[in-house]
Amino acid sequence: MQFDETTQKNVDTWLNGNYDKDSKDEIRRLIKQDPQQIVDAFYTRMAFGTGGLRGLMGPGTNRMNQYTIASATQGLSNYINLKPSKEPHSVLIGHDSRNNSPFFSEVAAKVFAANNIRVYIYREMRPVPMVSFGCRHQNCTSAIMITASHNPPQYNGYKVYWNDGAQVLPPHDEGIIKEVYNITDLDQIRTLPDMNSNLIHYIDDRLDHVYLDTVRSLQQFPGDNKFKGERLKVVYTPLHGSGITMVPKIIKDWGFSSLSLVEKQAIADGNFPTVEKPNPEEEKAMKMGIKQLLADEADILLGTDPDCDRIGVAVLHQCKAALLSGNEMACICAHHLCEALEKNGKMPENAAFVKTIVTSELFKAIVESYKKTCFDVLTGFKYIGQLIYQWKQSKPATYQYIFGGEESYGYLLGTHSRDKDAIIMSSLICEVALQAKLQGKTLIDVLHEIYKKHGIYREKLISVVYPDSKETKDNIQKMMENLRTSPPKSFAGKAVKTFEDYQASIKTDLVSGKEAPITLPKSNVLLFWLEDGSKLVIRPSGTEPKVKIYCGVVDQSEKNIEQGIKILDERIELLTNELRQVLS
């Protein structure tokens, strides 16, 4: 197979350069046995985006390995050292249970230290929220987390945080990206031979206790949790990930002592041997936990992904296991917090809740029914973190953040972390479930009561997955451009009322033809509002070869909840099937 000029140049650099023997041997093997893999691994340099790096592990310029990690860290170090500071710069490093995560975290630590940056590194795996929290607690300039979230075992990644504990945003993201791309040769990378440096400090479990002390005050019903919490039977699975280090601790700390683990999945293992993909959004990943939920006749099952920033929930309802979607859980939690804060007389006058543009509109309806403000942000929890930071900086505070969520099972109660936090959410969900149980209800009953009050809202996410290749990226870009320039006028027999192009920052009323600016940051997202109140969103993934379709429908007149759910779910199928054909 004849390689293109860029691929051949990158391959030659690795084969002739100061790279390890194992990588060179693997490259030579693939050239003979699977040259297409060589193209995919070397045709370009792995993109360092606003969220950092994520991709397949292996040798190559477009793969996660010690060299791409070191290169990214050198670029980040250069950016950090450009920033004036009264105190010496420092970073915090965390990692999850993925293969190579501990190794990659040490590769990064040695580069930071060689650049005279103090390093605080977790000796053992810890969840994402402990990195965000730790960054703030240690007053670090930046932080990184080695993880690929819920991706398959072959993947790993590199998340970057700034000093407020949120993933990087402008201007830092652009500055870091520029410095990373300036690293074009191994000779530009400074590193230490080992971890023996007075600039490298290991973090023990002291921060765990500080975290637990900090979030304990976020309980709405501490008395019930402490004295009645044992009545709630909880099953938990960390899906072989880092959640095992913190979630059982906080659940028991809040008073929920009737906790059992899915033992086979409580073992940290980057191969994730009991699941195809360690994603609590998928029923397959929760299957073992559901089996235990039914066998134990427990009340709820909680499942977190490997880096423990997302949480899935299943409920024992009418002797059957019912999985709650990310949208449903976000709305249940928003309802619980609004109701509890009002009941206890603790609702701040300037209370604010935040959701992403793809999250259920029911979330906003709940918040606004309490005459409080709900903000929409782009997909990505860093935008929720950005609002928290802005509100904290304003004097007097314009808004007080209470709770934020997104449809992809990521939520945050409180401001101790600035990223999704499945640790605090595990205990909050237990609190919600306990309050329901004390009234003889399940979380499904609570959801249906919310429907009766606000209308029935149903949502679904469809992912159109493509092969991971250069051709795929080009095709997705062309497809989005076609939709942008010639947007459909209707879906499943319902006219498009409003079309929002977040790349162009323009919202168009297709009835009147009027245009209005979109004030959120530019993003490759298209949103269609239909005449019946349905919402369709199309968004290519920034880290994986797929396009996501978000569909939301509503019926505020149907009184029969079960019938209404059935009708709306059928409506969703029509809409998503039609849009899937458009994207195929």
C-alpha positions as CSV (number, residue, x, y, z in Angstrom):
1,M,0.0,0.0,0.0
2,Q,1.3,3.4,-1.0
3,F,1.1,5.9,1.8
4,D,0.4,9.6,1.3
5,E,3.3,12.1,1.9
6,T,2.2,13.1,5.4
7,T,1.6,9.5,6.6
8,Q,5.0,8.3,5.2
9,K,6.9,11.3,6.7
10,N,5.3,10.6,10.2
11,V,6.1,6.9,9.9
12,D,9.7,7.5,8.9
13,T,10.1,9.9,11.8
14,W,9.0,7.3,14.3
15,L,11.0,4.4,12.8
16,N,14.2,6.5,12.6
17,G,13.7,8.7,15.7
18,N,14.3,8.2,19.4
19,Y,11.1,6.1,20.0
20,D,10.9,2.9,21.9
21,K,11.6,-0.5,20.3
22,D,8.1,-1.9,21.0
23,S,6.4,0.9,19.1
24,K,8.8,0.5,16.1
25,D,8.2,-3.3,16.0
26,E,4.4,-2.7,16.1
27,I,4.6,-0.2,13.3
28,R,6.6,-2.6,11.1
29,R,4.1,-5.4,11.8
30,L,1.1,-3.2,10.8
31,I,2.8,-2.0,7.6
32,K,2.9,-5.7,6.5
33,Q,-0.3,-7.0,8.0
34,D,-2.7,-4.0,8.2
35,P,-1.5,-0.9,6.4
36,Q,-4.8,0.9,6.7
37,Q,-4.2,1.0,10.5
38,I,-0.9,2.8,9.7
39,V,-2.8,5.4,7.7
40,D,-5.3,6.0,10.4
41,A,-2.6,6.2,13.1
42,F,-0.2,8.5,11.2
43,Y,-2.1,10.5,8.5
44,T,-2.4,13.4,10.9
45,R,-1.5,14.6,14.4
46,M,-4.0,13.8,17.1
47,A,-6.2,16.8,17.5
48,F,-5.8,18.7,20.8
49,G,-9.2,20.3,21.3
50,T,-10.8,22.5,23.9
51,G,-11.3,19.3,26.0
52,G,-7.8,18.0,25.5
53,L,-7.1,14.6,23.8
54,R,-9.1,11.4,23.4
55,G,-8.5,8.5,21.0
56,L,-7.3,5.0,20.5
57,M,-4.1,3.9,22.3
58,G,-1.1,2.7,20.3
59,P,1.9,3.9,18.4
60,G,1.3,6.9,16.0
61,T,0.9,10.6,15.8
62,N,-2.9,10.1,15.8
63,R,-2.9,7.8,18.8
64,M,-2.8,8.0,22.6
65,N,0.7,7.1,23.8
66,Q,3.5,8.3,26.0
67,Y,4.7,10.7,23.3
68,T,1.4,12.4,22.5
69,I,0.9,12.7,26.3
70,A,4.4,14.2,26.8
71,S,4.0,16.5,23.8
72,A,0.6,17.8,25.1
73,T,2.0,18.3,28.6
74,Q,5.0,20.2,27.3
75,G,2.7,22.5,25.4
76,L,0.5,23.0,28.5
77,S,3.6,23.6,30.6
78,N,4.8,26.3,28.2
79,Y,1.4,28.0,28.4
80,I,1.3,27.8,32.2
81,N,4.8,29.3,32.5
82,L,3.8,32.2,30.3
83,K,1.3,33.3,33.1
84,P,2.6,35.6,35.8
85,S,2.0,34.3,39.3
86,K,2.9,35.4,42.8
87,E,3.2,31.7,43.9
88,P,5.0,29.0,42.0
89,H,2.8,27.3,39.4
90,S,1.3,23.9,40.3
91,V,-0.8,21.3,38.7
92,L,-2.9,18.4,40.0
93,I,-3.0,15.1,38.1
94,G,-5.6,12.3,38.4
95,H,-6.3,9.1,36.6
96,D,-9.0,6.4,36.4
97,S,-8.8,2.6,36.0
98,R,-8.1,2.6,32.3
99,N,-5.1,0.7,30.9
100,N,-2.1,2.9,30.8
101,S,-3.8,5.7,32.9
102,P,-1.3,5.4,35.8
103,F,1.6,5.3,33.4
104,F,0.4,8.3,31.4
105,S,-0.2,10.3,34.6
106,E,3.5,9.7,35.6
107,V,4.7,10.7,32.1
108,A,2.8,14.0,32.5
109,A,4.1,14.5,36.0
110,K,7.8,14.1,34.9
111,V,7.3,16.7,32.1
112,F,5.6,19.2,34.4
113,A,8.3,18.9,37.0
114,A,11.1,19.2,34.4
115,N,9.4,22.5,33.5
116,N,9.7,23.7,37.2
117,I,6.0,23.2,37.9
118,R,5.0,21.7,41.2
119,V,2.9,18.5,40.8
120,Y,0.2,17.1,43.1
121,I,-0.6,13.6,41.8
122,Y,-3.0,11.0,43.1
123,R,-1.2,7.9,44.0
124,E,-4.3,5.8,43.3
125,M,-7.2,6.3,40.8
126,R,-9.8,8.9,41.7
127,P,-12.9,10.3,40.0
128,V,-13.0,13.4,37.8
129,P,-14.7,15.5,40.5
130,M,-11.8,14.8,42.9
131,V,-9.5,16.4,40.3
132,S,-11.7,19.4,39.9
133,F,-12.2,19.7,43.6
134,G,-8.5,19.1,44.3
135,C,-7.4,21.7,41.8
136,R,-9.4,24.3,43.6
137,H,-8.4,23.1,47.1
138,Q,-4.7,23.1,46.3
139,N,-4.9,26.5,44.5
140,C,-3.4,24.9,41.4
141,T,-2.9,26.8,38.1
142,S,-4.2,23.8,36.1
143,A,-5.1,20.1,36.4
144,I,-5.3,17.1,34.1
145,M,-7.3,13.9,34.3
146,I,-6.1,10.8,32.4
147,T,-9.3,9.1,31.2
148,A,-11.5,8.4,28.2
149,S,-14.7,8.5,30.2
150,H,-17.1,5.8,29.1
151,N,-15.3,4.8,25.8
152,P,-14.3,1.2,25.0
153,P,-11.1,-0.3,26.6
154,Q,-8.9,0.6,23.6
155,Y,-9.3,4.4,24.3
156,N,-7.7,6.8,26.6
157,G,-7.7,10.6,27.0
158,Y,-6.3,13.7,28.6
159,K,-8.7,16.3,30.1
160,V,-7.4,19.7,31.0
161,Y,-8.7,22.0,33.7
162,W,-7.8,25.6,34.7
163,N,-7.5,27.1,38.1
164,D,-11.3,27.4,38.8
165,G,-11.6,23.6,38.4
166,A,-13.6,23.7,35.2
167,Q,-12.3,22.4,31.8
168,V,-10.5,25.1,29.9
169,L,-12.4,27.8,28.1
170,P,-11.3,30.9,26.0
171,P,-8.8,32.4,26.1
172,H,-6.9,29.6,27.8
173,D,-8.1,26.8,25.5
174,E,-6.8,28.6,22.4
175,G,-3.6,29.5,24.1
176,I,-2.9,26.0,25.2
177,I,-3.8,24.5,21.8
178,K,-1.3,26.9,20.2
179,E,1.5,25.9,22.5
180,V,0.7,22.2,22.1
181,Y,0.9,22.5,18.3
182,N,4.2,24.3,18.6
183,I,5.7,21.1,20.0
184,T,6.8,19.4,16.8
185,D,9.8,17.4,17.9
186,L,10.8,15.1,20.8
187,D,13.8,17.3,21.5
188,Q,11.4,20.1,22.5
189,I,10.1,18.0,25.4
190,R,11.7,18.4,28.8
191,T,11.2,15.5,31.1
192,L,12.8,13.8,34.2
193,P,14.2,10.3,34.2
194,D,12.0,9.2,37.1
195,M,9.5,10.4,39.7
196,N,12.1,11.2,42.4
197,S,11.7,15.0,42.5
198,N,11.0,17.5,45.3
199,L,8.5,19.0,42.9
200,I,6.3,15.9,42.8
201,H,4.0,15.3,45.7
202,Y,1.7,12.3,46.1
203,I,-1.9,12.9,47.3
204,D,-3.1,10.6,50.1
205,D,-6.7,10.1,51.2
206,R,-6.8,13.4,53.2
207,L,-8.5,15.1,50.3
208,D,-11.2,12.5,50.3
209,H,-12.1,13.5,53.8
210,V,-12.0,17.2,52.9
211,Y,-14.4,16.6,50.0
212,L,-16.8,14.6,52.2
213,D,-16.8,17.4,54.9
214,T,-17.4,20.0,52.2
215,V,-20.4,18.5,50.6
216,R,-22.2,17.2,53.7
217,S,-24.0,20.5,54.1
218,L,-25.7,20.0,50.7
219,Q,-28.2,17.5,52.2
220,Q,-31.8,18.7,52.1
221,F,-33.1,16.3,54.7
222,P,-30.1,15.4,56.8
223,G,-32.3,14.1,59.7
224,D,-34.2,11.7,57.5
225,N,-31.0,10.5,55.9
226,K,-29.3,9.9,59.2
227,F,-32.1,8.2,61.1
228,K,-34.1,6.6,58.2
229,G,-31.5,6.2,55.5
230,E,-31.0,2.5,56.4
231,R,-34.5,1.8,55.0
232,L,-33.3,2.5,51.5
233,K,-31.7,-0.6,49.9
234,V,-29.1,0.6,47.4
235,V,-27.0,-1.4,44.9
236,Y,-24.0,0.2,43.4
237,T,-21.7,-0.7,40.5
238,P,-18.6,1.4,39.5
239,L,-18.3,-0.6,36.3
240,H,-14.7,-1.4,37.1
241,G,-13.9,2.3,37.5
242,S,-12.7,4.9,40.0
243,G,-16.1,5.4,41.6
244,I,-15.4,2.6,44.0
245,T,-12.9,4.9,45.8
246,M,-15.5,7.5,46.8
247,V,-19.1,6.6,46.1
248,P,-19.6,4.0,48.9
249,K,-17.9,6.4,51.3
250,I,-20.4,9.3,50.6
251,I,-23.5,7.1,50.5
252,K,-22.7,5.7,53.9
253,D,-21.6,9.1,55.2
254,W,-25.0,10.5,54.4
255,G,-26.7,7.7,56.3
256,F,-27.6,5.2,53.6
257,S,-26.0,2.1,55.3
258,S,-28.0,-0.6,53.4
259,L,-25.5,-0.6,50.5
260,S,-24.4,-3.6,48.5
261,L,-21.9,-3.7,45.6
262,V,-22.0,-5.5,42.3
263,E,-18.8,-7.4,43.4
264,K,-17.5,-8.5,40.0
265,Q,-17.7,-4.9,38.8
266,A,-16.3,-3.4,41.9
267,I,-12.8,-4.6,40.8
268,A,-10.9,-1.9,39.0
269,D,-10.0,-3.2,35.5
270,G,-9.2,-1.2,32.4
271,N,-10.3,-4.1,30.2
272,F,-13.9,-3.8,31.7
273,P,-14.3,-7.6,31.4
274,T,-18.1,-7.7,32.3
275,V,-19.3,-5.1,29.8
276,E,-18.9,-4.3,26.2
277,K,-18.6,-0.6,27.0
278,P,-18.5,0.9,30.6
279,N,-21.3,3.4,29.9
280,P,-24.2,3.7,32.5
281,E,-26.3,5.3,29.7
282,E,-26.5,1.8,28.1
283,E,-28.8,-0.9,29.5
284,K,-26.2,-3.6,28.6
285,A,-23.7,-2.0,31.0
286,M,-26.3,-2.0,33.8
287,K,-27.4,-5.6,33.2
288,M,-25.5,-7.2,36.0
289,G,-26.5,-4.5,38.4
290,I,-30.2,-4.9,37.4
291,K,-30.0,-8.6,38.1
292,Q,-28.8,-7.9,41.6
293,L,-31.4,-5.1,42.1
294,L,-34.1,-7.7,41.4
295,A,-32.6,-10.5,43.4
296,D,-32.0,-8.3,46.4
297,E,-35.4,-6.6,46.0
298,A,-33.5,-3.3,46.5
299,D,-34.9,0.1,45.9
300,I,-32.4,1.6,43.5
301,L,-29.3,0.7,41.4
302,L,-26.6,3.3,40.9
303,G,-23.9,2.9,38.2
304,T,-21.0,5.2,37.4
305,D,-18.7,5.3,34.5
306,P,-14.9,4.7,34.8
307,D,-14.0,8.3,35.7
308,C,-17.2,8.7,37.8
309,D,-18.6,11.9,36.4
310,R,-21.7,10.2,35.0
311,I,-24.3,8.2,36.9
312,G,-27.1,5.9,35.7
313,V,-30.1,4.9,37.8
314,A,-32.4,1.9,37.8
315,V,-35.5,1.6,40.1
316,L,-37.5,-1.3,41.4
317,H,-41.0,-0.3,40.3
318,Q,-44.0,-2.6,40.5
319,C,-41.6,-5.6,40.9
320,K,-39.8,-4.7,37.7
321,A,-36.5,-2.8,37.0
322,A,-37.0,0.5,35.3
323,L,-34.0,2.5,34.0
324,L,-34.3,6.3,34.2
325,S,-32.8,8.4,31.4
326,G,-30.4,11.2,32.0
327,N,-33.2,13.7,31.2
328,E,-35.6,12.1,33.6
329,M,-33.1,12.0,36.5
330,A,-32.1,15.6,35.9
331,C,-35.8,16.6,36.2
332,I,-36.4,14.5,39.2
333,C,-33.5,16.1,41.0
334,A,-34.4,19.6,40.0
335,H,-38.0,19.0,41.3
336,H,-36.6,17.6,44.6
337,L,-34.3,20.5,45.2
338,C,-36.9,23.2,44.3
339,E,-39.5,21.5,46.4
340,A,-37.2,21.0,49.4
341,L,-35.6,24.4,49.3
342,E,-39.1,26.1,49.2
343,K,-40.4,23.8,51.9
344,N,-37.4,24.4,54.2
345,G,-37.4,28.1,53.5
346,K,-33.9,28.0,52.1
347,M,-34.5,28.9,48.4
348,P,-32.3,31.8,47.6
349,E,-34.0,34.8,46.0
350,N,-31.4,34.7,43.2
351,A,-31.3,30.9,42.8
352,A,-30.3,29.7,39.4
353,F,-30.4,26.3,37.6
354,V,-28.5,25.4,34.4
355,K,-29.1,22.9,31.6
356,T,-27.6,22.3,28.2
357,I,-29.6,23.1,25.0
358,V,-30.1,19.4,24.4
359,T,-31.5,18.6,27.8
360,S,-35.2,18.2,28.5
361,E,-37.4,21.3,28.4
362,L,-39.2,19.9,31.4
363,F,-36.2,20.9,33.5
364,K,-36.8,24.5,32.6
365,A,-40.6,24.2,33.2
366,I,-40.0,22.8,36.7
367,V,-37.6,25.6,37.7
368,E,-39.7,28.4,36.2
369,S,-42.8,27.0,38.1
370,Y,-41.0,28.1,41.3
371,K,-40.3,31.5,39.7
372,K,-36.6,30.8,39.5
373,T,-34.2,31.3,36.6
374,C,-33.1,28.4,34.3
375,F,-30.1,29.1,32.0
376,D,-29.3,27.2,28.7
377,V,-25.7,26.6,27.8
378,L,-24.0,24.6,25.0
379,T,-23.3,20.9,25.4
380,G,-20.3,20.5,27.7
381,F,-20.2,20.9,31.4
382,K,-17.4,23.5,31.2
383,Y,-20.1,26.0,30.2
384,I,-22.0,25.3,33.4
385,G,-18.7,25.7,35.3
386,Q,-18.2,29.0,33.5
387,L,-21.5,30.4,34.7
388,I,-20.7,29.4,38.3
389,Y,-17.4,31.2,38.0
390,Q,-19.0,34.3,36.6
391,W,-21.6,34.5,39.3
392,K,-19.1,33.9,42.0
393,Q,-16.9,36.7,40.7
394,S,-19.8,39.3,40.4
395,K,-20.2,41.5,43.5
396,P,-22.9,41.4,44.6
397,A,-23.6,37.9,43.2
398,T,-26.1,38.1,40.3
399,Y,-27.2,34.5,40.7
400,Q,-26.6,31.7,43.1
401,Y,-26.0,28.4,41.4
402,I,-28.1,25.5,42.8
403,F,-28.0,22.6,40.3
404,G,-27.1,21.8,36.7
405,G,-27.5,18.9,34.5
406,E,-27.3,17.5,31.0
407,E,-29.0,14.6,29.3
408,S,-25.9,12.5,29.1
409,Y,-26.2,11.5,32.8
410,G,-23.9,14.3,34.1
411,Y,-25.0,16.6,36.9
412,L,-23.6,18.8,39.6
413,L,-25.1,19.9,43.0
414,G,-23.2,22.7,44.6
415,T,-20.0,24.5,43.6
416,H,-17.3,22.5,45.2
417,S,-16.5,21.0,41.8
418,R,-16.8,22.6,38.4
419,D,-17.4,19.4,36.4
420,K,-19.9,16.6,36.4
421,D,-19.9,14.9,39.8
422,A,-21.3,11.4,40.2
423,I,-20.0,11.3,43.8
424,I,-22.3,14.0,45.2
425,M,-25.1,12.8,42.8
426,S,-25.0,9.3,44.2
427,S,-25.9,10.5,47.6
428,L,-28.4,13.1,46.4
429,I,-30.3,10.4,44.4
430,C,-30.4,8.3,47.5
431,E,-31.9,11.2,49.3
432,V,-34.6,11.7,46.6
433,A,-35.4,8.0,46.6
434,L,-35.6,7.9,50.4
435,Q,-38.1,10.8,50.4
436,A,-40.2,8.9,47.9
437,K,-40.0,5.6,49.8
438,L,-41.1,7.3,53.0
439,Q,-44.3,8.3,51.1
440,G,-44.7,4.8,49.7
441,K,-43.5,5.9,46.2
442,T,-40.7,5.1,43.8
443,L,-38.8,7.5,41.6
444,I,-41.0,6.4,38.7
445,D,-44.0,7.6,40.7
446,V,-42.3,10.9,41.4
447,L,-41.6,11.3,37.6
448,H,-45.3,10.7,36.8
449,E,-46.4,13.2,39.4
450,I,-44.1,15.7,37.7
451,Y,-45.7,14.9,34.3
452,K,-49.2,15.5,35.8
453,K,-48.1,18.9,36.9
454,H,-46.1,20.1,33.9
455,G,-47.1,17.9,31.0
456,I,-45.5,14.7,29.6
457,Y,-42.0,15.3,28.1
458,R,-40.2,12.5,26.4
459,E,-36.7,12.5,24.9
460,K,-34.3,10.2,23.1
461,L,-30.7,10.3,21.9
462,I,-29.7,8.4,18.8
463,S,-26.0,8.1,17.8
464,V,-25.2,7.4,14.2
465,V,-21.7,5.8,14.4
466,Y,-19.2,5.7,11.6
467,P,-15.8,4.0,11.1
468,D,-12.9,5.9,12.8
469,S,-11.1,7.2,9.8
470,K,-10.0,10.4,7.9
471,E,-12.8,9.8,5.4
472,T,-15.4,9.8,8.1
473,K,-14.4,13.2,9.4
474,D,-14.6,14.7,5.9
475,N,-18.0,13.1,5.3
476,I,-19.5,14.3,8.6
477,Q,-18.3,17.9,7.8
478,K,-19.9,17.8,4.3
479,M,-23.1,16.4,5.7
480,M,-23.4,19.2,8.3
481,E,-22.7,21.8,5.7
482,N,-25.5,20.4,3.5
483,L,-28.0,20.6,6.4
484,R,-26.8,24.1,7.2
485,T,-27.3,25.5,3.7
486,S,-30.4,23.5,2.9
487,P,-32.3,22.8,6.1
488,P,-35.3,20.5,5.9
489,K,-38.7,22.3,6.0
490,S,-40.5,19.5,7.9
491,F,-40.0,16.3,9.9
492,A,-42.6,13.5,10.1
493,G,-45.3,15.7,8.8
494,K,-44.6,18.6,11.1
495,A,-43.3,21.9,9.8
496,V,-40.0,23.4,11.1
497,K,-41.0,26.6,12.9
498,T,-37.5,27.8,13.9
499,F,-34.0,26.8,12.8
500,E,-31.0,27.6,15.0
501,D,-27.5,27.4,13.6
502,Y,-25.0,27.7,16.4
503,Q,-22.0,27.8,14.0
504,A,-23.4,30.9,12.3
505,S,-24.9,32.1,15.6
506,I,-28.2,32.8,13.8
507,K,-31.8,31.8,14.8
508,T,-34.2,31.9,11.9
509,D,-38.0,32.0,12.2
510,L,-39.1,30.1,9.0
511,V,-42.6,31.5,9.2
512,S,-41.7,35.2,9.2
513,G,-38.2,34.9,7.8
514,K,-36.8,37.0,10.7
515,E,-33.4,36.3,12.0
516,A,-32.0,36.9,15.5
517,P,-28.5,36.4,17.0
518,I,-27.6,33.5,19.2
519,T,-25.5,34.7,22.1
520,L,-24.0,31.4,23.1
521,P,-20.5,30.6,21.8
522,K,-20.2,29.2,18.2
523,S,-20.5,25.4,18.0
524,N,-21.2,22.9,15.2
525,V,-24.8,22.3,16.3
526,L,-28.1,22.6,14.4
527,L,-31.4,22.8,16.3
528,F,-34.9,22.5,14.8
529,W,-38.1,23.6,16.6
530,L,-41.2,22.0,15.1
531,E,-44.7,23.5,15.1
532,D,-45.9,20.9,17.7
533,G,-43.2,21.9,20.2
534,S,-40.9,19.1,19.3
535,K,-37.1,19.7,19.4
536,L,-34.5,18.1,17.2
537,V,-30.8,18.7,17.6
538,I,-27.9,17.5,15.5
539,R,-24.4,17.5,16.9
540,P,-21.3,15.7,15.7
541,S,-19.2,14.3,18.6
542,G,-16.0,16.2,19.2
543,T,-14.1,13.1,20.3
544,E,-15.7,10.1,18.5
545,P,-16.7,9.3,14.9
546,K,-20.4,9.8,15.3
547,V,-23.2,12.2,15.0
548,K,-25.7,12.6,17.8
549,I,-29.4,13.2,17.3
550,Y,-31.4,14.6,20.2
551,C,-35.2,14.5,20.0
552,G,-37.6,15.9,22.5
553,V,-41.4,15.9,22.3
554,V,-44.2,17.1,24.7
555,D,-47.9,16.8,25.3
556,Q,-49.5,19.0,27.9
557,S,-53.1,17.9,27.3
558,E,-52.9,14.1,27.8
559,K,-54.2,13.1,31.3
560,N,-53.4,9.4,31.0
561,I,-49.7,9.2,31.7
562,E,-49.1,5.7,30.4
563,Q,-51.1,6.4,27.2
564,G,-49.3,9.7,26.7
565,I,-45.9,8.2,27.1
566,K,-46.7,5.5,24.5
567,I,-48.0,8.1,22.0
568,L,-45.0,10.3,22.5
569,D,-42.5,7.5,22.3
570,E,-44.0,6.5,18.9
571,R,-43.7,10.0,17.8
572,I,-40.0,10.1,18.7
573,E,-39.4,6.9,16.7
574,L,-40.9,8.6,13.6
575,L,-38.8,11.7,14.0
576,T,-35.5,9.9,14.7
577,N,-36.0,7.4,12.0
578,E,-36.5,10.1,9.4
579,L,-33.5,12.1,10.6
580,R,-31.3,9.0,10.7
581,Q,-32.1,8.5,7.0
582,V,-31.0,12.1,6.3
583,L,-27.7,11.4,8.0
584,S,-27.0,7.9,6.5
